[in-house]
C-alpha cells in the first residue's frame, strides 16, 4: 500500500485549518515518517492572544526550538501555528483552555484531537463567547417559566398585589379584625378528612426527611383551628381574625383558577348566632364597593346546610352521613348524577334520596323551600333572620337566596354563602359559611365559628372585565433626583436624603453621566410626580430645579427650604 508523503499530510491538515478558522485542530504525524513526531500546537492562552498573530520572531522561535530537539519542522507547521493564532485574534479561539492530552494510537504515534474528540465543535468558541464548559456534556438550558399553575410577580404585579392586599387589610381593620398568619407547610393530617372532599386529592403533600407527612396548605381554616386549639381555651372570645395566606392545590386550571393563589380570610369564633355571618357579608360587600363594583356586577348567594339536614332527616338518612352527602351534592354542579353513583353506593344512599334532595334544592324562593320542610324549620328561621340583618346593613340588594348552594368542604354546618359574577362569566369569587364542629374533628371542644375565603385571581379578572382595575405600570415615585454631571452627584445625594427625611419616596439616578432626556423619560415612565435637577449654576446659588411632571411646570427651590417644600408639595 502506498503511503502519502508527510508533506501531503501536512498540506491536507493545513487546508482543514484554512476552511475552519474557528476550530483548533491538533495535527500529528505518523511515527514511521516523521521522527521525532511533530509536537502538537496548543490552543493559545490569554497571554498569547495579546501578541500579534503575525509576529515573525515568535514563529522563528518555535521552529528553532523544534530543530534543537533533534527533529525538523516544515514551513507548513509554522503556517499552522500562525493560522491558529490568527483565528484566535479574530475572536475564534478560547482565551484560556487546557491543552488536549495526547492519546496513544495503534501505530505508536499520536492521534489527532480532531479525530479522537467527537465533541470538539461543542468546545469551540462561537463568536466572542468562551465555551461554557470544557466537559463533553453541555449544561441543560434553564426553563425560565415558573412551575405550571404558579406565577412570578414582577414589580408591576407586586404593585397590583400590594394594592389589593392593602384594600383587604383596610376593610378588615374597619370591621375590627386582627391579622394572623401560620406556616405554609402543615401536617398532612390536618387536611385528610374522610368525607370525599376534592381538597384531599389536590394536596401538594410529601414525606419530609424526618419521615413526617406534610403538605402545603390548600386552605387556611384548618390552620386557624389548630392555632385556637393550641391555646387550650386561653384565647378571649369572641375572636375576630383575618389573614392573607398563599394556598396550594393541584387542580385543573381555568380562568381565575391556579394551583397557587392568595386568599383573604376573615373568621369570627365564639359567636353562635347569624350576627357573625351578617358582619362577614357586610365586610365582603364593603370591599366590592371600595374597588368600584356594584350589586349589578356581583351577587352573594346564601343558603343553609340546615335545610339539607332537615330534608335528609326526613328521608331517613343518619346524621353521620350528612357531611359526606353535602360534598356529593356540591359535585352535582360539575357532573351528572350518574357520575357519583358509586360514591352514593359507598355511603349506602339510594339514588331516589339524592333526587328528592335536589328537587328541594331547585326551589328558587325561601317560601317554596319552607313549604316542603317541617313546620317551624330552624334553618329557614336563620335564613329569614339573616336577610333581615342584611337589610339593616344596607346590603340586601347584593343577597340572593339559592337553595342549591352547598359549598364543597365537609366542615360547614349552617349558613353558607358564595359571591358570584352576575354575568356568569367567571367562577365563584368568594365563599364561606358556618363551621361550628371543625374543632371537634381535631379532638377539641365544640366552638361556634364562621368565616370566608376570598381568592386574588378571580377578583382581578373581574376588575379587568369591568374596566375598574387601576394601572400599575409606573412605580409611582414621588421624586426623581438627578445630578447634572459627576461633580454634582454628592450634592444630589444630599438633596435625595433631605426629601426622604420628609417621608417622600425618591429615585436617585445612580448614573450621573445619564442624559437629561433619558432621565425625564425614566421619570415619566415610572409616573413620578416631580423631577429634581441638581445643576451647577443653580447649585452655586443655593437652589435646585424642580419640574412638576403632572403639569409640565418648572421652578427653582432654595436648598435650605427644600424639606419644607417637599412636605407641602403633596398637600395641594
C-alpha positions as CSV (number, residue, x, y, z in Angstrom):
1,X,0.0,0.0,0.0
2,X,1.4,3.4,-1.0
3,X,1.6,5.8,2.0
4,X,1.4,9.5,1.1
5,X,4.5,11.6,1.9
6,X,4.4,13.7,5.1
7,X,4.2,17.0,3.2
8,X,0.9,15.9,1.7
9,X,-0.5,15.0,5.1
10,X,0.6,18.4,6.5
11,X,-1.0,20.1,3.5
12,X,-4.3,18.4,4.0
13,X,-4.3,19.4,7.7
14,X,-3.5,23.0,6.8
15,X,-6.3,23.1,4.3
16,X,-8.7,22.0,7.1
17,X,-7.5,24.9,9.2
18,X,-8.0,27.4,6.4
19,X,-11.5,26.1,5.8
20,X,-12.4,26.1,9.6
21,X,-10.6,29.0,11.1
22,X,-12.7,28.8,14.2
23,X,-11.8,25.2,15.0
24,X,-8.5,24.5,16.7
25,X,-7.1,21.3,15.1
26,X,-4.1,19.5,16.5
27,X,-2.2,17.8,13.8
28,X,0.1,14.8,14.4
29,X,2.3,12.7,12.1
30,X,2.8,9.1,11.8
31,X,5.9,7.9,13.7
32,X,7.0,5.9,10.7
33,X,7.6,9.1,8.6
34,X,8.4,11.9,10.9
35,X,11.0,11.2,13.7
36,X,10.7,12.6,16.3
37,X,6.9,13.3,15.9
38,X,5.8,16.9,15.5
39,X,4.9,18.5,18.8
40,X,1.1,19.4,18.9
41,X,0.2,23.0,18.6
42,X,-1.6,24.0,21.7
43,X,-4.6,26.3,22.0
44,X,-3.5,29.8,22.6
45,X,-3.5,31.2,26.2
46,X,-4.8,34.6,27.1
47,X,-1.3,36.0,27.0
48,X,-0.7,34.6,23.5
49,X,-3.9,36.3,22.3
50,X,-2.4,39.7,23.3
51,X,0.6,39.1,21.0
52,X,0.4,39.8,17.3
53,X,-0.5,36.8,15.2
54,X,2.0,37.9,12.6
55,X,5.0,38.0,14.8
56,X,7.8,36.5,12.9
57,X,10.1,36.3,15.9
58,X,7.6,34.0,17.7
59,X,7.3,31.8,14.6
60,X,11.0,31.6,14.2
61,X,11.5,30.7,17.9
62,X,9.1,27.8,17.5
63,X,10.9,26.5,14.5
64,X,14.3,26.7,16.1
65,X,13.1,25.1,19.3
66,X,11.8,22.1,17.3
67,X,15.2,21.9,15.5
68,X,17.1,21.9,18.7
69,X,15.1,19.0,19.9
70,X,16.5,16.9,17.2
71,X,13.6,16.9,14.7
72,X,12.6,19.2,11.8
73,X,9.7,21.5,11.4
74,X,8.4,22.3,7.9
75,X,7.1,25.7,6.8
76,X,3.6,24.3,6.8
77,X,3.9,23.8,10.6
78,X,4.8,27.4,11.0
79,X,1.8,28.3,8.9
80,X,-0.3,26.1,11.1
81,X,0.7,27.9,14.2
82,X,0.1,31.3,12.5
83,X,-3.4,30.3,11.4
84,X,-4.3,29.1,14.9
85,X,-3.1,32.4,16.4
86,X,-4.8,34.5,13.7
87,X,-8.1,32.6,14.3
88,X,-7.8,33.4,18.0
89,X,-7.1,37.0,17.2
90,X,-10.3,37.1,15.2
91,X,-12.2,36.0,18.2
92,X,-12.4,32.4,17.1
93,X,-10.4,30.6,19.8
94,X,-10.7,30.3,23.5
95,X,-8.8,32.8,25.6
96,X,-7.6,30.2,28.1
97,X,-8.1,26.5,27.7
98,X,-6.2,23.4,28.7
99,X,-4.1,21.6,26.1
100,X,-5.5,18.4,24.7
101,X,-3.7,15.4,26.3
102,X,-2.2,13.2,23.5
103,X,-3.6,9.7,23.3
104,X,-1.6,6.7,22.1
105,X,-2.8,5.3,18.8
106,X,-2.4,1.8,17.5
107,X,0.7,2.7,15.5
108,X,2.6,4.1,18.5
109,X,2.1,7.8,17.4
110,X,-0.3,10.5,18.5
111,X,-3.9,10.6,17.2
112,X,-5.3,13.9,16.1
113,X,-7.6,15.7,18.5
114,X,-9.9,16.3,15.6
115,X,-10.3,12.5,15.3
116,X,-10.2,11.5,19.0
117,X,-12.5,14.2,20.4
118,X,-16.0,13.8,19.0
119,X,-17.3,16.8,20.9
120,X,-14.7,19.2,19.6
121,X,-17.3,21.5,17.9
122,X,-19.2,22.0,21.1
123,X,-16.0,23.0,22.9
124,X,-15.1,25.6,20.2
125,X,-15.7,29.3,20.8
126,X,-18.6,30.8,19.0
127,X,-18.1,34.5,18.2
128,X,-16.5,36.2,21.2
129,X,-18.2,34.0,23.8
130,X,-15.9,31.5,25.7
131,X,-17.2,27.9,25.9
132,X,-19.5,27.3,28.9
133,X,-17.6,24.2,30.0
134,X,-14.6,22.1,29.0
135,X,-16.5,18.9,29.7
136,X,-18.1,16.9,26.9
137,X,-21.6,17.3,28.3
138,X,-23.2,20.7,27.8
139,X,-25.3,22.2,30.6
140,X,-29.1,22.0,30.1
141,X,-30.9,25.2,29.2
142,X,-32.9,26.5,32.1
143,X,-36.7,26.6,31.7
144,X,-37.4,30.2,32.6
145,X,-41.1,29.6,33.2
146,X,-42.3,29.2,36.8
147,X,-43.9,25.8,37.6
148,X,-47.2,25.2,35.9
149,X,-50.1,26.9,37.7
150,X,-47.8,29.3,39.6
151,X,-46.8,33.0,39.0
152,X,-43.9,35.3,39.0
153,X,-44.5,38.7,40.4
154,X,-42.6,41.4,38.6
155,X,-42.7,44.9,40.0
156,X,-46.0,45.9,38.3
157,X,-47.5,42.6,39.5
158,X,-46.3,43.3,43.0
159,X,-47.8,46.8,42.9
160,X,-51.2,45.3,41.9
161,X,-50.9,42.7,44.7
162,X,-49.9,45.2,47.3
163,X,-52.9,47.4,46.2
164,X,-55.3,44.5,46.6
165,X,-53.9,43.3,49.9
166,X,-54.0,46.9,51.1
167,X,-57.7,47.2,50.5
168,X,-58.3,43.8,52.1
169,X,-56.4,44.9,55.2
170,X,-58.2,48.2,55.3
171,X,-61.6,46.6,55.2
172,X,-60.7,44.1,57.9
173,X,-59.4,46.9,60.1
174,X,-62.7,48.8,59.6
175,X,-64.5,45.8,61.0
176,X,-62.2,45.4,64.0
177,X,-60.4,42.2,62.8
178,X,-56.8,41.4,63.8
179,X,-54.3,39.9,61.4
180,X,-52.6,36.5,62.0
181,X,-50.5,34.0,60.0
182,X,-49.4,30.4,60.0
183,X,-46.8,28.2,58.3
184,X,-47.4,27.4,54.6
185,X,-46.2,23.9,55.5
186,X,-48.6,22.0,57.7
187,X,-49.1,18.4,58.9
188,X,-50.8,16.4,56.2
189,X,-53.3,15.0,58.7
190,X,-54.8,18.5,59.1
191,X,-56.4,18.1,55.6
192,X,-57.0,14.4,55.1
193,X,-60.6,14.2,56.3
194,X,-62.7,11.2,55.2
195,X,-65.6,13.0,53.6
196,X,-64.6,12.7,49.9
197,X,-63.6,16.3,49.5
198,X,-61.6,17.4,46.5
199,X,-59.1,19.2,48.6
200,X,-57.8,15.8,49.9
201,X,-56.9,14.6,46.4
202,X,-55.4,18.0,45.4
203,X,-52.8,18.3,48.1
204,X,-49.2,19.1,47.5
205,X,-48.0,16.6,50.0
206,X,-44.8,14.6,50.7
207,X,-42.8,12.9,53.4
208,X,-40.1,15.1,54.9
209,X,-36.6,14.0,55.8
210,X,-37.8,13.2,59.3
211,X,-40.4,10.8,58.0
212,X,-43.4,13.1,58.7
213,X,-46.3,13.5,56.3
214,X,-46.6,17.2,55.4
215,X,-48.4,19.3,52.9
216,X,-48.5,22.8,51.5
217,X,-51.7,24.3,52.9
218,X,-54.7,24.2,50.5
219,X,-56.8,26.5,52.7
220,X,-56.3,28.5,55.9
221,X,-59.2,27.5,58.2
222,X,-57.7,24.2,59.5
223,X,-54.5,26.1,60.4
224,X,-56.7,28.6,62.3
225,X,-58.4,25.8,64.1
226,X,-55.1,24.3,65.1
227,X,-53.9,27.7,66.4
228,X,-57.0,28.1,68.5
229,X,-56.8,24.6,69.8
230,X,-53.1,25.1,70.7
231,X,-54.1,27.8,73.2
232,X,-56.3,25.3,75.1
233,X,-59.2,27.7,75.6
234,X,-56.8,30.6,76.6
235,X,-57.9,32.9,73.8
236,X,-60.6,35.5,74.7
237,X,-63.8,35.1,72.8
238,X,-65.3,36.3,70.5
239,X,-62.3,36.1,68.2
240,X,-62.2,38.2,65.0
241,X,-59.1,37.4,62.9
242,X,-58.1,37.8,59.3
243,X,-55.2,36.6,57.1
244,X,-53.9,36.7,53.6
245,X,-52.2,33.3,53.1
246,X,-50.8,31.7,49.9
247,X,-52.7,28.4,49.3
248,X,-51.8,25.5,47.1
249,X,-54.0,23.0,45.3
250,X,-53.1,20.7,42.4
251,X,-56.2,21.2,40.4
252,X,-57.4,21.7,36.9
253,X,-56.6,25.3,35.8
254,X,-59.2,27.6,34.3
255,X,-59.5,31.3,34.1
256,X,-59.1,32.7,37.6
257,X,-58.1,29.3,39.0
258,X,-54.4,28.5,39.5
259,X,-52.5,25.9,41.6
260,X,-51.4,28.6,44.0
261,X,-53.3,31.7,45.0
262,X,-53.5,34.2,47.8
263,X,-56.7,34.3,49.8
264,X,-58.2,36.8,52.1
265,X,-59.7,35.1,55.1
266,X,-62.0,36.6,57.7
267,X,-63.2,34.5,60.6
268,X,-65.4,35.0,63.7
269,X,-65.1,32.5,66.5
270,X,-67.2,32.3,69.6
271,X,-70.4,33.8,68.2
272,X,-73.2,31.2,67.7
273,X,-75.8,33.5,66.1
274,X,-76.2,34.7,62.5
275,X,-74.8,38.1,63.6
276,X,-71.4,36.7,62.7
277,X,-72.5,35.8,59.1
278,X,-74.1,39.2,58.6
279,X,-70.9,41.0,59.7
280,X,-68.9,38.9,57.3
281,X,-71.2,39.5,54.4
282,X,-71.2,43.3,55.1
283,X,-67.3,43.3,55.1
284,X,-67.4,41.5,51.7
285,X,-69.8,44.0,50.2
286,X,-67.7,46.9,51.6
287,X,-64.7,45.5,49.7
288,X,-66.7,45.3,46.5
289,X,-67.8,48.8,46.8
290,X,-64.3,50.1,47.6
291,X,-62.9,48.6,44.3
292,X,-65.7,50.1,42.2
293,X,-68.1,47.2,41.9
294,X,-71.8,47.3,42.4
295,X,-74.7,44.9,43.1
296,X,-75.3,44.7,39.4
297,X,-71.8,43.3,39.0
298,X,-71.7,40.9,41.9
299,X,-74.2,39.0,43.9
300,X,-73.9,36.8,47.0
301,X,-75.9,33.6,47.1
302,X,-76.9,32.3,50.6
303,X,-78.3,29.0,51.8
304,X,-78.2,26.9,54.9
305,X,-76.9,23.3,55.2
306,X,-79.5,23.1,57.9
307,X,-82.1,22.9,55.1
308,X,-80.3,19.9,53.6
309,X,-80.0,18.3,57.1
310,X,-83.7,18.6,57.6
311,X,-84.5,17.1,54.2
312,X,-82.1,14.2,54.8
313,X,-83.5,13.6,58.2
314,X,-87.0,13.4,56.7
315,X,-85.7,10.9,54.2
316,X,-84.2,8.7,57.0
317,X,-80.5,9.5,56.3
318,X,-78.5,9.3,59.5
319,X,-76.8,12.4,60.8
320,X,-73.3,10.8,60.4
321,X,-73.7,10.8,56.6
322,X,-74.7,14.4,56.5
323,X,-71.3,16.0,55.7
324,X,-70.3,13.4,53.1
325,X,-73.7,13.8,51.4
326,X,-73.3,17.6,51.2
327,X,-69.9,17.1,49.5
328,X,-71.5,14.8,46.9
329,X,-74.4,17.2,46.3
330,X,-71.9,20.0,45.7
331,X,-70.3,17.9,42.9
332,X,-73.6,17.9,41.0
333,X,-72.8,21.4,39.9
334,X,-70.0,20.0,37.8
335,X,-71.0,16.4,37.0
336,X,-74.3,14.5,36.3
337,X,-75.9,12.3,39.0
338,X,-74.7,9.1,37.2
339,X,-71.1,10.2,37.8
340,X,-71.4,9.9,41.5
341,X,-73.4,6.7,41.6
342,X,-70.6,4.6,43.0
343,X,-70.0,7.2,45.8
344,X,-73.7,7.1,46.7
345,X,-73.5,3.3,46.9
346,X,-70.4,3.6,49.3
347,X,-72.5,5.9,51.5
348,X,-75.4,3.5,51.4
349,X,-77.7,6.1,49.8
350,X,-80.3,5.4,47.2
351,X,-80.5,7.4,44.0
352,X,-84.0,8.4,44.9
353,X,-82.7,10.1,48.1
354,X,-80.4,12.4,46.2
355,X,-83.2,13.1,43.6
356,X,-85.5,14.1,46.4
357,X,-82.9,16.4,47.9
358,X,-82.0,18.0,44.6
359,X,-85.7,18.6,43.9
360,X,-85.9,20.6,47.1
361,X,-82.7,22.5,46.2
362,X,-84.2,23.5,42.9
363,X,-86.7,25.8,44.6
364,X,-86.0,29.4,43.9
365,X,-87.5,31.1,46.9
366,X,-87.5,30.8,50.7
367,X,-91.2,30.4,50.6
368,X,-91.2,27.5,48.2
369,X,-88.5,25.7,50.3
370,X,-90.4,26.4,53.5
371,X,-93.4,24.7,52.0
372,X,-91.6,21.3,51.7
373,X,-89.9,21.5,55.1
374,X,-91.3,20.6,58.5
375,X,-93.2,23.3,60.3
376,X,-91.0,25.6,62.5
377,X,-87.8,24.9,60.5
378,X,-84.8,26.2,62.4
379,X,-82.8,26.5,59.2
380,X,-85.5,28.7,57.5
381,X,-85.7,30.9,60.6
382,X,-82.0,31.5,60.5
383,X,-82.1,32.4,56.8
384,X,-85.0,34.8,57.3
385,X,-83.2,36.5,60.2
386,X,-80.1,36.8,58.2
387,X,-81.9,38.6,55.4
388,X,-83.4,41.0,57.9
389,X,-79.9,41.8,59.2
390,X,-78.7,42.3,55.6
391,X,-81.5,45.0,55.3
392,X,-80.1,46.7,58.4
393,X,-76.6,46.7,56.9
394,X,-77.9,48.2,53.7
395,X,-76.7,45.2,51.6
396,X,-79.9,43.4,50.8
397,X,-79.7,44.1,47.1
398,X,-76.5,42.1,47.0
399,X,-78.0,39.0,48.6
400,X,-79.7,36.2,46.6
401,X,-81.3,33.1,48.2
402,X,-80.2,30.0,46.3
403,X,-81.1,26.6,47.8
404,X,-78.6,24.9,45.5
405,X,-75.5,26.4,47.2
406,X,-73.9,23.8,49.4
407,X,-70.1,24.5,49.3
408,X,-67.7,21.6,48.9
409,X,-66.0,21.5,52.3
410,X,-67.3,18.9,54.7
411,X,-66.9,21.0,57.9
412,X,-69.7,23.5,57.1
413,X,-72.7,23.1,59.3
414,X,-75.1,26.0,58.9
415,X,-75.3,29.2,56.7
416,X,-73.2,29.0,53.5
417,X,-72.7,31.8,51.0
418,X,-70.9,32.4,47.7
419,X,-70.1,35.6,45.8
420,X,-70.7,35.3,42.1
421,X,-70.3,37.2,38.8
422,X,-73.7,38.4,37.8
423,X,-72.8,38.0,34.1
424,X,-72.0,34.3,34.7
425,X,-68.5,34.5,33.0
426,X,-66.3,33.8,36.0
427,X,-66.4,31.1,38.6
428,X,-67.2,31.8,42.3
429,X,-65.4,34.9,43.5
430,X,-65.5,34.1,47.2
431,X,-67.3,31.7,49.6
432,X,-67.7,30.8,53.2
433,X,-70.1,29.8,55.9
434,X,-70.5,28.4,59.4
435,X,-68.4,25.6,60.7
436,X,-69.3,25.0,64.4
437,X,-67.8,21.5,64.6
438,X,-64.4,21.8,63.0
439,X,-62.6,21.9,66.2
440,X,-64.3,18.7,67.3
441,X,-62.9,16.9,64.3
442,X,-59.4,17.6,65.7
443,X,-60.3,16.5,69.2
444,X,-61.1,19.9,70.6
445,X,-64.2,21.3,72.3
446,X,-67.2,22.4,70.1
447,X,-66.7,26.1,69.3
448,X,-69.1,28.2,67.1
449,X,-67.3,29.7,64.1
450,X,-67.9,31.3,60.7
451,X,-65.7,32.8,58.0
452,X,-65.0,33.2,54.3
453,X,-62.1,32.8,51.8
454,X,-61.7,35.3,49.0
455,X,-59.1,34.5,46.3
456,X,-57.0,37.0,44.5
457,X,-57.1,35.6,41.0
458,X,-60.8,35.7,40.2
459,X,-61.4,39.2,41.6
460,X,-58.5,40.6,39.5
461,X,-60.1,39.0,36.4
462,X,-63.4,40.5,37.3
463,X,-62.0,44.0,37.8
464,X,-60.3,43.8,34.4
465,X,-63.6,42.7,32.8
466,X,-65.4,45.7,34.4
467,X,-62.6,48.1,33.4
468,X,-62.1,49.3,37.0
469,X,-58.7,47.9,37.7
470,X,-56.1,50.7,38.1
471,X,-52.9,50.8,36.1
472,X,-49.7,49.6,37.9
473,X,-47.2,50.1,35.1
474,X,-45.4,53.0,36.8
475,X,-43.6,52.8,40.1
476,X,-45.2,55.9,41.4
477,X,-42.2,57.5,43.0
478,X,-42.8,61.0,44.5
479,X,-39.4,62.3,43.2
480,X,-36.7,61.5,40.8
481,X,-33.4,63.3,41.7
482,X,-30.7,63.8,39.0
483,X,-27.2,65.3,39.1
484,X,-26.2,67.1,36.0
485,X,-22.6,65.7,36.0
486,X,-20.5,63.7,38.3
487,X,-19.3,66.8,40.2
488,X,-22.9,67.4,41.3
489,X,-23.5,63.8,42.4
490,X,-22.7,64.3,46.1
491,X,-25.0,67.3,46.2
492,X,-27.7,65.2,44.6
493,X,-27.3,62.6,47.4
494,X,-27.9,65.3,49.9
495,X,-31.0,66.5,48.1
496,X,-32.4,63.0,48.0
497,X,-31.7,62.5,51.7
498,X,-33.4,65.8,52.6
499,X,-36.6,64.8,50.7
500,X,-36.6,61.2,52.0
501,X,-36.4,62.6,55.6
502,X,-39.8,64.2,54.9
503,X,-41.3,60.7,54.2
504,X,-41.3,61.1,50.4
505,X,-40.1,58.4,48.0
506,X,-37.1,59.3,45.9
507,X,-35.5,57.5,43.0
508,X,-31.9,58.8,42.9
509,X,-30.4,58.4,39.5
510,X,-27.2,56.4,40.3
511,X,-25.5,57.2,37.0
512,X,-24.8,60.9,36.8
513,X,-23.5,60.6,33.2
514,X,-27.0,59.9,32.0
515,X,-28.5,62.5,29.6
516,X,-31.3,64.7,30.8
517,X,-33.6,63.4,28.1
518,X,-33.3,59.8,29.4
519,X,-33.9,61.0,33.0
520,X,-37.2,62.7,32.1
521,X,-38.3,59.7,30.1
522,X,-37.5,57.4,33.0
523,X,-39.4,59.7,35.4
524,X,-42.4,59.8,33.1
525,X,-42.4,56.0,32.6
526,X,-42.4,55.4,36.4
527,X,-45.1,58.1,36.9
528,X,-43.1,60.2,39.2
529,X,-44.6,63.5,40.3
530,X,-41.5,65.6,40.4
531,X,-38.1,65.6,38.9
532,X,-35.4,67.5,40.8
533,X,-32.3,68.5,38.8
534,X,-29.1,69.4,40.7
535,X,-27.1,71.6,38.2
536,X,-24.0,73.7,38.5
537,X,-25.3,77.3,38.2
538,X,-28.4,76.8,40.3
539,X,-26.5,74.9,43.0
540,X,-24.0,77.7,43.3
541,X,-26.9,80.0,44.0
542,X,-28.2,77.5,46.7
543,X,-31.1,76.3,44.5
544,X,-32.3,73.2,42.7
545,X,-34.6,73.0,39.6
546,X,-37.9,71.2,40.2
547,X,-40.2,70.1,37.4
548,X,-43.8,69.1,38.1
549,X,-44.3,66.3,35.6
550,X,-48.0,66.3,36.1
551,X,-48.4,69.7,34.6
552,X,-45.0,70.3,32.9
553,X,-44.2,73.4,35.0
554,X,-40.7,74.1,36.2
555,X,-39.4,76.2,39.1
556,X,-36.4,76.7,41.4
557,X,-36.5,75.9,45.1
558,X,-33.9,77.0,47.6
559,X,-31.9,74.2,49.1
560,X,-32.5,75.3,52.7
561,X,-36.2,75.3,52.1
562,X,-36.4,72.0,50.1
563,X,-37.6,69.8,53.0
564,X,-40.5,72.1,53.9
565,X,-41.4,72.5,50.2
566,X,-41.4,68.6,49.7
567,X,-43.7,68.3,52.8
568,X,-46.2,70.8,51.4
569,X,-46.0,69.8,47.8
570,X,-48.4,66.9,48.1
571,X,-51.0,68.7,50.2
572,X,-52.4,70.6,47.3
